[in-house]
Amino acid sequence: MSLIRTLRRATAVTLPAALAAVTLTAPPAAAKSDFTVRPFMGWSSWSVQASTHPDYGKNWLNERNVRNAADAMAAKLKSAGYTYVNMDAGWNATLDWRFHSDANGIPSPDPTRFPSGLKSTVDHIHDQGLKAGLYAVAGLEKTVYDQNLPIAGAPGCTTRSIAHLPLTPTNMWGGNWKIDYSRPCAQKFIDSIADKFASWGIDFVKVDGTDADNVADIAAWSRAIDRTGRTMWLTASAWPVPREIGDDLRPHANGVRIDTDVECYCRTVTSWSGPVDDRWHDLPDWLGDVRPNYWPDLDSMPISNNTGVGIQDGLDDVERQSVMTFWSMASAPLYVGGDIYFLDARAQSILTNPEVIAVDRSRSFPTRVTGGERQIWKKKLPDGSWAVAVYNLGAEATDIDVDFGALGVAGTVKVRDLAARTDLGRASGSWTAKGVPPHGSRIVTLSGGLQDRAGRTPAVVTRRR
């Protein structure tokens, strides 16, 4: 958070007093934008770019399609909180995947993809009351190193002067050179890119390929964003980010990719086995690290289109609801993958359910009560009630019994099905989710008369939304 934003929050004191408080008594502000309230919601282009469907693929990302996505989000999802329109890899690449940079080594938009210029597209996104995101990569582009370009705003600094010596491939695919951040020009180079992004009005940056070697890159991006004075969400991304650097990234990133790509790299967006169901087994490893303003990124949600023309999700409606439920229980960023221009009615209903979205926005994180094929997860909500989700990861329909004792609560409670937005009556001791279909889920709240094992009743209980 910048000093300016810190001072704006120091209300009821004079400017000199605020300066004194920040300088003398306040701890140093984290060098990242403040998203402590909730994770972002929106859409990402990569799922359709990754598809082998003949109408999609790497060349799909262009001005017309991004504007269509923004218009569709504004019409169908914005009222539920979805605002980010994120342009992924390729915005600065030719159609044969050669990457552009300007005379200072800063990535620049491809004129074939964005004939009106990138800022024109960003302005269109903002005109819809939405936010715009861009993709970046950890490390220094090798061609930018070869050209030895002057770094903008940094006299005497060149792109070759910031490389780690001996030259060392970096990021998850070794595509760039490692940057030596002990060199003073290195931070200035990342600052110059962030400044350019800010001048275009960018609100989100995904830095991809984040490996154990790239914590310094994320820290540099965090500082650079803070110095622009513009609030930008920063995601550390990979497939996934290595678990061992989770603690190191927390001071710098607003989100961290904790699992592999959700895409199947086939004619649809995804498939249940492998890309999607892995997340039920992988999220628990990260729950000790994540917290508000360091959100667990489960990748995009394949909830867009299962009917008519356009790329299909590759999941049925039962599976799509399980995705929405799981992402929301995790307090993960909720962003759609797929061509939302063709968003179908069922997808819109799943994505905009305010009761499930409220679980995502709760700023709390879940605990897995039981594993295996019949999973039970619990999550304490701010009002003292519990959100409980059950998942059938098996191949046959099944009943799933929820023992209130395993949740650490007792007493008679009200049960409400959030996905169906229906009250299910009262239960004491346990509740059973009947006939959960294969790959299906239920998400309920337990409230009203809720007690913990010591017999204490929360002062506030869940109200029907």
PyMOL commands that set and color helices and strands:
alter all, ss='L'
color gray80, all
select helices_A, chain A and resi 3-9+15-25+46-49+58-60+63-76+78-80+118-127+142-147+159-162+184-200+215-228+243-249+272-276+279-286+317-329+340-342+345-351+354-360+404-407
alter helices_A, ss='H'
color red, helices_A
select strands_A, chain A and resi 41-44+84-86+131-137+140-141+169-170+176-177+204-208+233-236+255-257+295-297+334-337+367-370+374-380+386-392+398-403+409-410+412-417+422-428+430-436+441-447+451-452
alter strands_A, ss='S'
color yellow, strands_A
deselect
rebuild
show_as cartoon
